[in-house]
Amino acid sequence: MTCSSLPQQPPQGTAPATGPDGPQATVQRLAELRGGPGVPQRPLDARALAALAANPGCRRRALLDGAGVDKGAVAQALGSPAPFGQSQFALVRGNVFEARVKADGGEVLLALLCEHTGAARPDPAEVTVPQLTADGPAGRAYRTRQALAEADGWTLLDHPLLSLEVAGSTAYLEPDALAVHPDGTVTIIEIKSFPILDGSAEPVKVGAAARQSAVYALALEGLRTVRESALLVCPKDFSNLPAAGLLPLRKQIAATRRQLRRLTRLEEIAAELPEGVHFAPDQEPAALTAAVESVPAAYAPECLSTCELAFHCRDRARGAGDVVALGRAVRGELGGLGTVGDVLSAASGDPESTAAQDPAAAVLRRAAALRAEALETAGMPRARAAVEMPGAAAPGTEAR
């Protein structure tokens, strides 16, 4: 196992051009949105980008994440904190497991990679492990680019840093590891603490790992050719022994690229805000609420597991009677009926109602009649069932 060192500072002339309408102006504007240049910026990582790509219509999340706003602190100040993130126990367990599989210069990682790709296992002395430490994220990203450019033969990059331009803001992304093969291609390696039981893992968590890997693959474009599958390494059957599997990335990369391109640029969103608006959590609660509400959101129940502001947005969606609070599938089935009030009006059969003319109205009326009939059969009078009906079911679903 050999180590290589690289120049610690990027060459002169690599800084972005500045100007009244250039990147520096955007950086200053985003700092103002955080509450001033003294407020630390929260990094935009691959997990956040993957969640953002899954909901590209949410301008609120795009702006706050791009500006580096601490959404957890904002949610706390709004009175809607979310139990978001890993437990301390899970973090410690994950760090211990990662250190174990990366010991001895990543010999275990490369053995797992070769086992699943069919490559010949390299001699540890032939593997290069570049030193990637540097001052600041820009310096670390430069060191990573240089290491990828100079890689010749088996090379393992431990916690490299990649950069990706998203909606006018630079995101710095840190994969667990990258492995450069002798043919020059790169495999993304994701190390997770959730277990692989009897050869399979929880599909939701595997899908999240695949989306994160797709974000890393986009950041690697132009640097190296990325292999079509990432390596997922997890504990085997709740032990500390590693097991691995390949994550296909082709479809995930295409979907993530398409969704990230749909994001509105941050400066365009910021330009629509009232003057003086910022998201510092220590301001007056009414001012903070007004600031958050000045940016349109696109809430969906999936946000509850990915966004710190999800509980606040859910309360607002429920208060407005927005049917999307019931799920995107329900919203899609209801067509032009956007609120619970519209749905109830359509289900009532009132010929004077505009909602009753919607194509989904007939199905809703049929669902309401079937529900009332079922309740009557169970012993509840039809009139009482109609009064107590809290809502109408979406077409093809049962009202709750």
The 8 nearest C-alpha neighbors of each residue, nearest first, counted from 0:
[[1, 124, 123, 126, 125, 127, 104, 2],
 [2, 0, 127, 128, 126, 124, 3, 125],
 [3, 1, 128, 129, 127, 130, 4, 0],
 [4, 2, 129, 130, 128, 1, 5, 127],
 [3, 5, 130, 129, 2, 6, 131, 7],
 [4, 6, 7, 142, 3, 130, 145, 146],
 [7, 5, 8, 4, 142, 9, 145, 10],
 [6, 8, 133, 5, 142, 9, 138, 132],
 [9, 7, 6, 138, 10, 133, 141, 142],
 [8, 10, 141, 138, 11, 7, 13, 6],
 [11, 9, 13, 12, 8, 6, 141, 14],
 [12, 10, 13, 9, 14, 8, 15, 141],
 [11, 13, 14, 10, 15, 9, 16, 8],
 [12, 14, 11, 10, 15, 9, 16, 141],
 [15, 13, 12, 16, 11, 17, 9, 10],
 [16, 14, 17, 13, 22, 23, 12, 21],
 [15, 17, 14, 21, 18, 22, 23, 13],
 [18, 16, 21, 23, 22, 15, 19, 24],
 [17, 19, 21, 20, 23, 24, 16, 22],
 [18, 20, 21, 24, 17, 23, 22, 25],
 [19, 21, 18, 24, 22, 25, 23, 17],
 [20, 22, 18, 17, 23, 24, 19, 25],
 [23, 21, 25, 24, 17, 26, 15, 16],
 [22, 24, 26, 17, 25, 21, 27, 18],
 [23, 25, 27, 22, 26, 21, 20, 19],
 [26, 24, 28, 22, 23, 27, 29, 266],
 [25, 27, 23, 29, 24, 28, 22, 30],
 [28, 26, 30, 24, 25, 29, 23, 31],
 [27, 29, 25, 31, 30, 26, 24, 32],
 [28, 30, 66, 32, 26, 31, 27, 25],
 [29, 31, 27, 36, 33, 35, 28, 32],
 [32, 30, 35, 28, 34, 29, 33, 27],
 [31, 33, 277, 29, 34, 30, 278, 28],
 [34, 32, 30, 31, 68, 278, 279, 35],
 [35, 33, 279, 31, 32, 277, 278, 38],
 [34, 36, 31, 30, 37, 38, 33, 32],
 [37, 35, 30, 38, 31, 34, 39, 27],
 [38, 36, 35, 39, 34, 30, 33, 40],
 [37, 39, 36, 35, 34, 33, 40, 30],
 [40, 38, 37, 41, 36, 67, 33, 68],
 [41, 39, 67, 42, 68, 38, 66, 33],
 [40, 42, 67, 68, 69, 39, 43, 64],
 [43, 41, 44, 67, 40, 171, 170, 64],
 [44, 42, 170, 64, 47, 41, 171, 65],
 [43, 45, 172, 47, 46, 42, 48, 171],
 [44, 46, 48, 211, 47, 172, 49, 214],
 [45, 47, 49, 48, 44, 211, 50, 207],
 [48, 46, 50, 45, 44, 49, 51, 43],
 [49, 47, 51, 45, 50, 46, 52, 44],
 [48, 50, 52, 46, 51, 47, 210, 211],
 [51, 49, 53, 47, 48, 52, 305, 46],
 [50, 52, 48, 54, 53, 49, 55, 47],
 [51, 53, 49, 258, 55, 54, 50, 259],
 [52, 54, 50, 51, 55, 49, 258, 255],
 [53, 55, 51, 52, 56, 57, 50, 297],
 [56, 54, 52, 57, 262, 51, 258, 53],
 [55, 57, 54, 297, 58, 262, 296, 261],
 [58, 56, 297, 296, 59, 55, 60, 54],
 [57, 59, 61, 60, 295, 296, 62, 56],
 [60, 58, 296, 294, 62, 57, 61, 295],
 [59, 61, 63, 62, 58, 57, 64, 51],
 [62, 60, 58, 64, 59, 63, 65, 57],
 [63, 61, 65, 59, 60, 64, 265, 66],
 [62, 64, 66, 68, 60, 65, 61, 67],
 [65, 63, 67, 61, 66, 62, 60, 68],
 [66, 64, 62, 67, 63, 61, 168, 43],
 [65, 67, 29, 63, 64, 68, 62, 33],
 [66, 68, 41, 40, 64, 65, 42, 63],
 [69, 67, 63, 33, 66, 70, 41, 64],
 [70, 68, 71, 72, 41, 73, 67, 40],
 [71, 69, 73, 72, 68, 307, 74, 308],
 [70, 72, 74, 307, 73, 69, 75, 80],
 [73, 71, 75, 70, 74, 69, 280, 76],
 [72, 74, 70, 280, 76, 75, 71, 77],
 [75, 73, 80, 77, 71, 79, 76, 72],
 [74, 76, 80, 72, 78, 73, 77, 79],
 [75, 77, 73, 78, 74, 280, 72, 284],
 [78, 76, 74, 75, 79, 73, 284, 288],
 [77, 79, 75, 76, 80, 74, 311, 73],
 [78, 80, 74, 311, 77, 75, 310, 81],
 [81, 79, 75, 74, 78, 82, 71, 310],
 [80, 82, 83, 307, 310, 79, 308, 74],
 [83, 81, 80, 84, 307, 304, 85, 303],
 [82, 84, 81, 307, 85, 304, 306, 305],
 [85, 83, 86, 82, 305, 304, 307, 81],
 [84, 86, 89, 90, 87, 83, 88, 82],
 [85, 87, 89, 88, 90, 84, 91, 83],
 [86, 88, 90, 89, 91, 85, 92, 84],
 [87, 89, 91, 86, 90, 92, 85, 93],
 [88, 90, 92, 86, 87, 91, 93, 85],
 [91, 89, 93, 87, 88, 92, 94, 86],
 [92, 90, 94, 88, 93, 89, 95, 87],
 [91, 93, 89, 95, 90, 94, 88, 96],
 [94, 92, 192, 90, 96, 91, 95, 89],
 [93, 95, 97, 91, 96, 92, 98, 90],
 [94, 96, 92, 98, 93, 97, 91, 99],
 [95, 97, 99, 93, 94, 98, 92, 239],
 [98, 96, 94, 99, 100, 95, 93, 101],
 [99, 97, 101, 95, 96, 100, 102, 94],
 [98, 100, 96, 102, 97, 101, 95, 239],
 [99, 101, 97, 102, 98, 107, 108, 96],
 [102, 100, 105, 98, 99, 104, 97, 103],
 [101, 103, 99, 104, 105, 100, 98, 106],
 [104, 102, 105, 106, 101, 107, 0, 100],
 [103, 105, 102, 106, 101, 0, 128, 123],
 [104, 106, 101, 108, 107, 102, 103, 109],
 [105, 107, 109, 108, 104, 103, 110, 123],
 [108, 106, 110, 105, 109, 100, 111, 101],
 [109, 107, 105, 111, 110, 106, 112, 100],
 [108, 110, 112, 106, 111, 107, 113, 105],
 [109, 111, 107, 113, 108, 112, 114, 106],
 [112, 110, 114, 108, 109, 113, 107, 115],
 [113, 111, 109, 115, 114, 110, 116, 108],
 [114, 112, 118, 116, 110, 117, 115, 111],
 [113, 115, 111, 112, 117, 116, 110, 118],
 [116, 114, 112, 113, 117, 111, 244, 245],
 [115, 117, 113, 118, 114, 112, 245, 111],
 [116, 118, 113, 114, 115, 119, 112, 120],
 [119, 117, 113, 116, 120, 114, 112, 115],
 [120, 118, 121, 113, 117, 114, 116, 110],
 [119, 121, 113, 110, 118, 122, 109, 114],
 [122, 120, 123, 119, 125, 126, 153, 109],
 [121, 123, 124, 125, 120, 126, 0, 106],
 [124, 122, 0, 125, 126, 121, 106, 104],
 [123, 125, 0, 122, 126, 1, 127, 121],
 [126, 124, 123, 122, 0, 127, 121, 153],
 [125, 127, 153, 0, 123, 154, 124, 1],
 [126, 128, 154, 1, 2, 0, 129, 155],
 [127, 129, 2, 155, 154, 156, 1, 3],
 [130, 128, 3, 2, 4, 131, 127, 156],
 [129, 131, 4, 132, 3, 128, 2, 5],
 [132, 130, 142, 129, 139, 143, 133, 159],
 [133, 131, 130, 139, 134, 142, 7, 138],
 [134, 132, 139, 138, 7, 135, 131, 142],
 [135, 133, 138, 139, 136, 132, 137, 7],
 [134, 136, 138, 137, 133, 139, 140, 132],
 [135, 137, 139, 138, 140, 134, 171, 160],
 [138, 136, 140, 139, 135, 141, 134, 9],
 [137, 139, 141, 133, 136, 135, 140, 134],
 [140, 138, 142, 133, 136, 141, 137, 160],
 [139, 141, 160, 143, 137, 161, 142, 138],
 [142, 140, 138, 144, 139, 143, 9, 137],
 [141, 143, 139, 145, 140, 144, 131, 146],
 [142, 144, 146, 140, 141, 145, 159, 160],
 [145, 143, 141, 147, 146, 142, 148, 140],
 [144, 146, 148, 142, 143, 147, 149, 141],
 [147, 145, 143, 149, 148, 144, 150, 142],
 [146, 148, 144, 150, 145, 149, 143, 222],
 [147, 149, 145, 146, 150, 144, 222, 223],
 [148, 150, 146, 147, 145, 151, 144, 5],
 [151, 149, 147, 148, 146, 154, 152, 179],
 [152, 150, 149, 181, 153, 183, 154, 179],
 [153, 151, 181, 180, 154, 150, 179, 183],
 [152, 154, 126, 180, 181, 179, 127, 151],
 [155, 153, 127, 179, 126, 178, 128, 152],
 [154, 156, 178, 128, 177, 127, 157, 179],
 [157, 155, 177, 176, 159, 128, 178, 158],
 [156, 158, 176, 159, 155, 175, 177, 128],
 [159, 157, 175, 176, 174, 173, 156, 160],
 [160, 158, 157, 143, 173, 156, 174, 161],
 [159, 161, 173, 140, 172, 139, 143, 171],
 [162, 160, 172, 140, 171, 218, 173, 159],
 [163, 161, 171, 170, 218, 172, 169, 140],
 [162, 164, 218, 170, 169, 165, 171, 161],
 [163, 165, 169, 168, 170, 167, 166, 162],
 [164, 166, 168, 167, 169, 163, 170, 259],
 [167, 165, 264, 168, 265, 262, 263, 164],
 [166, 168, 165, 264, 265, 164, 169, 266],
 [169, 167, 165, 164, 166, 65, 170, 265],
 [170, 168, 164, 163, 165, 162, 171, 167],
 [169, 171, 163, 43, 162, 164, 172, 168],
 [172, 170, 162, 161, 44, 160, 163, 43],
 [171, 173, 161, 44, 160, 45, 162, 170],
 [172, 174, 160, 159, 158, 161, 175, 171],
 [175, 173, 176, 158, 159, 172, 189, 215],
 [174, 176, 158, 189, 188, 190, 173, 157],
 [177, 175, 157, 188, 158, 174, 156, 187],
 [178, 176, 187, 156, 188, 186, 155, 179],
 [177, 179, 155, 186, 185, 154, 180, 156],
 [178, 180, 185, 154, 153, 184, 183, 155],
 [181, 179, 153, 183, 182, 184, 152, 185],
 [180, 182, 152, 153, 183, 151, 179, 184],
 [181, 183, 180, 184, 152, 179, 151, 153],
 [184, 182, 180, 181, 179, 185, 223, 151],
 [185, 183, 224, 180, 225, 182, 179, 226],
 [186, 184, 179, 225, 178, 226, 224, 180],
 [187, 185, 178, 226, 229, 177, 225, 188],
 [186, 188, 229, 177, 230, 176, 185, 189],
 [189, 187, 230, 176, 177, 229, 231, 175],
 [188, 190, 231, 175, 230, 232, 191, 187],
 [191, 189, 232, 231, 233, 175, 97, 188],
 [192, 190, 233, 193, 232, 189, 93, 231],
 [191, 193, 93, 233, 194, 234, 92, 190],
 [192, 194, 191, 233, 234, 195, 200, 204],
 [195, 193, 234, 233, 235, 237, 236, 196],
 [194, 196, 200, 235, 199, 198, 236, 233],
 [197, 195, 236, 199, 198, 194, 200, 235],
 [198, 196, 199, 195, 236, 235, 200, 194],
 [197, 199, 196, 195, 200, 235, 242, 244],
 [200, 198, 195, 196, 197, 201, 202, 194],
 [201, 199, 195, 196, 202, 194, 205, 198],
 [200, 202, 204, 203, 205, 199, 195, 193],
 [203, 201, 205, 204, 206, 200, 199, 207],
 [204, 202, 206, 205, 201, 207, 200, 208],
 [205, 203, 207, 206, 202, 201, 208, 200],
 [204, 206, 202, 208, 207, 203, 201, 209],
 [205, 207, 209, 203, 204, 208, 202, 210],
 [206, 208, 204, 210, 209, 205, 211, 203],
 [209, 207, 205, 211, 206, 210, 212, 204],
 [208, 210, 206, 212, 207, 211, 213, 246],
 [211, 209, 213, 207, 212, 208, 49, 206],
 [210, 212, 208, 214, 45, 213, 209, 49],
 [213, 211, 209, 215, 214, 210, 208, 216],
 [212, 214, 252, 216, 210, 211, 215, 251],
 [213, 215, 211, 217, 212, 216, 45, 218],
 [216, 214, 212, 218, 213, 217, 219, 211],
 [215, 217, 213, 219, 214, 218, 212, 225],
 [218, 216, 214, 220, 219, 215, 213, 252],
 [217, 219, 215, 163, 216, 220, 162, 161],
 [220, 218, 216, 222, 217, 221, 223, 215],
 [221, 219, 217, 222, 218, 223, 216, 224],
 [220, 222, 223, 219, 224, 218, 217, 225],
 [221, 223, 219, 220, 147, 144, 224, 148],
 [224, 222, 221, 225, 219, 184, 220, 185],
 [225, 223, 184, 185, 226, 220, 222, 183],
 [226, 224, 185, 184, 223, 186, 216, 227],
 [227, 225, 228, 186, 185, 184, 224, 229],
 [226, 228, 248, 249, 247, 225, 229, 186],
 [229, 227, 247, 246, 248, 226, 245, 230],
 [230, 228, 187, 246, 245, 186, 188, 231],
 [229, 231, 245, 188, 244, 189, 246, 187],
 [230, 232, 189, 244, 243, 190, 245, 188],
 [231, 233, 243, 190, 242, 189, 191, 230],
 [234, 232, 191, 242, 194, 241, 192, 190],
 [235, 233, 241, 194, 239, 240, 238, 242],
 [234, 236, 195, 242, 238, 241, 240, 237],
 [235, 237, 196, 238, 195, 194, 234, 197],
 [238, 236, 235, 194, 234, 239, 195, 196],
 [239, 237, 240, 236, 235, 234, 241, 194],
 [240, 238, 234, 241, 96, 237, 235, 99],
 [239, 241, 238, 234, 235, 242, 233, 236],
 [242, 240, 234, 235, 233, 239, 232, 243],
 [241, 243, 235, 233, 232, 234, 240, 195],
 [244, 242, 232, 231, 233, 111, 230, 241],
 [243, 245, 231, 230, 246, 232, 115, 242],
 [244, 246, 230, 229, 228, 231, 247, 243],
 [245, 247, 229, 228, 248, 230, 209, 244],
 [248, 246, 228, 227, 249, 245, 229, 209],
 [249, 247, 251, 228, 227, 250, 252, 213],
 [248, 250, 252, 251, 227, 247, 253, 228],
 [251, 249, 253, 252, 248, 254, 247, 255],
 [250, 252, 248, 254, 253, 249, 213, 255],
 [253, 251, 213, 255, 249, 250, 254, 248],
 [252, 254, 250, 256, 251, 255, 257, 249],
 [253, 255, 251, 257, 252, 256, 250, 258],
 [256, 254, 258, 252, 257, 253, 52, 251],
 [257, 255, 253, 259, 254, 258, 252, 260],
 [258, 256, 254, 260, 255, 259, 253, 261],
 [257, 259, 255, 52, 261, 260, 256, 55],
 [260, 258, 261, 256, 52, 262, 257, 255],
 [261, 259, 257, 258, 262, 256, 166, 165],
 [262, 260, 258, 259, 263, 55, 257, 56],
 [263, 261, 260, 259, 55, 166, 264, 258],
 [262, 264, 166, 265, 261, 267, 268, 58],
 [265, 263, 166, 267, 167, 266, 262, 268],
 [264, 266, 268, 267, 166, 62, 167, 269],
 [265, 267, 269, 268, 264, 270, 25, 167],
 [268, 266, 270, 265, 264, 269, 271, 263],
 [267, 269, 265, 270, 266, 271, 264, 263],
 [270, 268, 266, 271, 272, 267, 265, 62],
 [269, 271, 267, 268, 272, 266, 273, 265],
 [270, 272, 269, 268, 273, 267, 294, 293],
 [273, 271, 269, 270, 274, 293, 276, 268],
 [274, 272, 276, 275, 271, 293, 270, 290],
 [273, 275, 276, 272, 270, 271, 277, 269],
 [274, 276, 273, 277, 272, 32, 31, 290],
 [275, 277, 274, 290, 273, 272, 32, 278],
 [276, 278, 32, 34, 279, 33, 290, 275],
 [279, 277, 33, 32, 280, 34, 287, 290],
 [278, 280, 34, 281, 33, 277, 282, 73],
 [281, 279, 73, 282, 76, 278, 72, 287],
 [282, 280, 279, 283, 76, 284, 287, 73],
 [283, 281, 280, 279, 284, 287, 286, 278],
 [282, 284, 286, 285, 287, 281, 280, 288],
 [285, 283, 287, 286, 288, 282, 77, 76],
 [284, 286, 288, 287, 283, 289, 282, 290],
 [287, 285, 289, 283, 288, 284, 290, 282],
 [286, 288, 290, 284, 289, 285, 291, 283],
 [289, 287, 285, 291, 290, 286, 284, 292],
 [290, 288, 292, 286, 287, 291, 293, 285],
 [291, 289, 287, 293, 288, 292, 276, 286],
 [290, 292, 288, 293, 289, 294, 287, 278],
 [291, 293, 289, 294, 290, 288, 295, 296],
 [292, 294, 290, 291, 289, 295, 272, 273],
 [293, 295, 59, 292, 291, 296, 58, 272],
 [296, 294, 59, 58, 293, 292, 57, 297],
 [297, 295, 57, 59, 58, 298, 294, 60],
 [298, 296, 57, 56, 299, 295, 58, 54],
 [297, 299, 296, 312, 313, 302, 300, 324],
 [298, 300, 301, 302, 324, 326, 323, 327],
 [301, 299, 302, 303, 326, 324, 298, 325],
 [302, 300, 299, 303, 304, 305, 326, 298],
 [301, 303, 305, 300, 306, 304, 309, 299],
 [304, 302, 309, 301, 305, 300, 306, 310],
 [305, 303, 302, 301, 306, 83, 309, 300],
 [304, 306, 302, 303, 50, 307, 301, 47],
 [307, 305, 302, 309, 308, 303, 304, 83],
 [306, 308, 71, 81, 309, 70, 83, 74],
 [309, 307, 311, 306, 74, 310, 312, 70],
 [308, 310, 312, 303, 306, 311, 302, 307],
 [311, 309, 313, 312, 308, 79, 314, 81],
 [312, 310, 314, 79, 313, 308, 309, 315],
 [311, 313, 309, 315, 314, 310, 316, 298],
 [312, 314, 310, 316, 315, 311, 309, 317],
 [315, 313, 317, 311, 312, 316, 318, 310],
 [314, 316, 318, 312, 313, 317, 319, 311],
 [317, 315, 313, 319, 321, 318, 314, 324],
 [318, 316, 320, 314, 319, 315, 321, 313],
 [317, 319, 315, 320, 316, 314, 321, 313],
 [318, 320, 316, 317, 321, 315, 338, 314],
 [321, 319, 317, 338, 339, 318, 316, 322],
 [320, 322, 338, 316, 319, 323, 317, 324],
 [323, 321, 324, 338, 325, 339, 337, 330],
 [322, 324, 326, 325, 330, 321, 327, 299],
 [323, 325, 322, 326, 299, 321, 316, 300],
 [326, 324, 323, 322, 329, 327, 300, 330],
 [327, 325, 323, 329, 328, 324, 300, 299],
 [326, 328, 330, 329, 323, 331, 299, 325],
 [327, 329, 331, 330, 326, 332, 325, 323],
 [330, 328, 332, 331, 326, 327, 393, 325],
 [331, 329, 327, 323, 333, 328, 332, 322],
 [330, 332, 328, 329, 333, 334, 327, 323],
 [331, 333, 329, 330, 334, 328, 394, 393],
 [334, 332, 330, 336, 331, 359, 335, 329],
 [335, 333, 336, 332, 331, 330, 359, 337],
 [334, 336, 337, 333, 357, 359, 354, 358],
 [337, 335, 333, 334, 341, 338, 342, 354],
 [336, 338, 322, 335, 321, 341, 339, 330],
 [339, 337, 321, 320, 322, 341, 340, 336],
 [338, 340, 342, 320, 341, 322, 343, 321],
 [339, 341, 343, 338, 342, 344, 320, 337],
 [342, 340, 344, 338, 339, 343, 336, 354],
 [341, 343, 339, 345, 344, 340, 336, 346],
 [344, 342, 346, 340, 345, 341, 391, 347],
 [343, 345, 341, 347, 342, 346, 340, 354],
 [344, 346, 355, 354, 360, 342, 343, 347],
 [347, 345, 364, 343, 363, 344, 348, 360],
 [348, 346, 344, 345, 349, 343, 364, 355],
 [347, 349, 346, 345, 350, 355, 364, 344],
 [348, 350, 351, 352, 347, 355, 344, 345],
 [351, 349, 352, 348, 355, 353, 356, 347],
 [352, 350, 349, 353, 355, 348, 354, 356],
 [351, 353, 355, 354, 350, 349, 344, 345],
 [352, 354, 355, 356, 351, 357, 350, 345],
 [353, 355, 345, 356, 352, 357, 341, 344],
 [356, 354, 345, 352, 353, 360, 357, 348],
 [355, 357, 354, 353, 358, 360, 352, 345],
 [356, 358, 360, 359, 354, 355, 335, 345],
 [359, 357, 360, 356, 361, 334, 362, 355],
 [360, 358, 357, 362, 361, 333, 363, 334],
 [361, 359, 345, 363, 357, 355, 362, 358],
 [362, 360, 364, 363, 359, 365, 358, 346],
 [361, 363, 365, 364, 360, 359, 394, 366],
 [364, 362, 366, 360, 346, 365, 361, 367],
 [365, 363, 346, 367, 361, 366, 362, 360],
 [364, 366, 362, 368, 363, 367, 369, 361],
 [367, 365, 363, 369, 364, 368, 362, 370],
 [368, 366, 364, 370, 365, 369, 363, 391],
 [367, 369, 365, 371, 370, 366, 372, 364],
 [370, 368, 372, 366, 371, 367, 373, 365],
 [371, 369, 373, 367, 372, 368, 366, 374],
 [370, 372, 368, 374, 373, 369, 384, 381],
 [371, 373, 369, 375, 370, 374, 368, 376],
 [372, 374, 376, 370, 375, 371, 369, 377],
 [375, 373, 377, 371, 379, 376, 372, 370],
 [374, 376, 379, 372, 380, 378, 377, 381],
 [375, 377, 373, 374, 378, 372, 379, 380],
 [378, 376, 374, 375, 379, 373, 372, 380],
 [377, 379, 375, 376, 380, 374, 373, 381],
 [378, 380, 375, 374, 377, 381, 384, 383],
 [381, 379, 375, 383, 382, 384, 378, 374],
 [380, 382, 384, 375, 383, 371, 385, 379],
 [383, 381, 385, 384, 380, 386, 371, 379],
 [382, 384, 386, 380, 385, 381, 387, 379],
 [385, 383, 381, 387, 382, 386, 371, 388],
 [384, 386, 382, 388, 383, 387, 381, 371],
 [387, 385, 383, 384, 388, 382, 389, 381],
 [386, 388, 384, 385, 389, 383, 382, 390],
 [387, 389, 385, 390, 386, 384, 391, 371],
 [390, 388, 387, 391, 399, 386, 398, 385],
 [391, 389, 388, 343, 392, 398, 339, 399],
 [390, 392, 398, 343, 367, 342, 393, 363],
 [391, 393, 398, 397, 396, 366, 394, 363],
 [392, 394, 396, 329, 395, 333, 332, 391],
 [395, 393, 396, 362, 363, 392, 332, 366],
 [394, 396, 393, 397, 392, 366, 362, 332],
 [397, 395, 393, 394, 392, 398, 366, 329],
 [396, 398, 392, 399, 395, 393, 366, 370],
 [399, 397, 392, 391, 396, 390, 393, 370],
 [398, 397, 392, 390, 389, 391, 388, 396]]
